[in-house]
Amino acid sequence: MSDATFLFVTIDANDAPTIASFWASVLGTEIDSEFDEGRFIFLKGTENLPVVCIQRVPEPKQGKTRIHLDLGVSDLDMATRHIEDLGGTWDGVERELPPFTWRTFADPEGTEFDVALVAEES
């Protein structure tokens, strides 16, 4: 399958519009398009961000997410406040494995993701 190309990341959600708004704000992008009466909501990709698709599904999330997003920020405390203000949750544990420091969050429907501290480019 060497001819495969990366298209987008898809996140399943019961309430696709709410989850799309959450991820658009977290990722600093906007909703680009919707298909199949809102079953698929695409967030605009950028130079540093692939296209993200929020797909409405009927079943709730169960168990741990086997694939998750890792995001980098220059201020973990500010990112934590922003994510929590949007309805996301932090598990309360700050993890370190030098040179990495990160926190694990969940979106409003429980999809886990990590946010890591990254050095600011000078």
N, C-alpha and C positions, 0 to 999 in steps of 0.2 A: 504494500500500500504506500509506496514511496511517492506517489503523486498526490497524496492528501494535502490539503491546505487548511489552515486554521480559519474557521469562519467567525465564531463568537462563543462566549461563555453563556450558558443557560442556567438560570436559577428558577427552580419550581416554587410556586406560591399559590395559596388559596385565594388571597386577595391581591391579584396582580397589580392593580393601580396603586395601592398603598405601598407595596414592596418596591415597585418601580420608582416611586417618589423617594422612598428611603434611600435606595441605592444611587439614584441620580444625585442626591444631595451629598451622600458620603463620598462618591467618586468625583464630584465636581463637574458633572455633565448634565445633560437634559434628555428628556424623552424625545426620540427621533421619529418613531413611527409605530403604528399598531396594525395588527393583522388578525383576521378571523374573529371579528367582533370583540377585540381586546384580549383574545386568548394568548397572543404573543405581543409583548411590548418591548421594543428595542430602544436601548439607550445609545446615544451618539458616541461613537468611538473617537479617539483623538490620537495624536502621535504617541502618547504614552499610555493609552488605554484601549484595549480591544472593545469591539462592540459587545454589549451585554444584553442578553434577552431574558426577560421575565416571562415565564410560561405559566399560565393559570392551569392548575391541576385540581382534581376533586378531592384527593386524599390529603390529610394533614401529614406533616413531616413526622417521621418516626425514627428514633435512633440517631446516632452520630453521623454527621455528614462525612462521607469518605473522601471527597475532594473539597478543598476550601480555598478561598482567596487569601492571599497575603498582601497587605497594603503597607506602604512605607510613609511615615510622617516625620516631621522635624520636631513635633511637640506632642508627646503621648497624652499629657493631661488635657490639652485643648481638644485633641481628637476624641478623647473619652467623653468629655462634656458634650461635644457636638453629636456624637453617636447616641448618647443617652437622651439628649434633648429630642432626637428624632424617633425615639421609641426603641432603640437597640439596648442591649444589656451587656455589661462586662461581668465576667465571672469572678472578679475581685482579686485575681492572682496576677502579679507581674512576674514574668519568667525571664531568666537570663541564661544565656549560653554564649559567653564572650566570643565575638564582639556584639552579639545580638541581645536586645531587650525587647520584649513584646507582650502584648495583652491579647487575650482571646475574648471575642464578642459574639453576640448572636443578633441577627436582625429581628424585627418584630414577630416573625413566625418561627424563630429558632434556628435559622441557618447560620452555622458557625463561620467565623472568619477571624484572621489575626491581623493586628496592626503593630508594626515594628517601628522602633525608633531608628531613623537613618540620619547620618551626618549631613548637614547642609553643605551644598557645594559652594566653594569659594571662588 
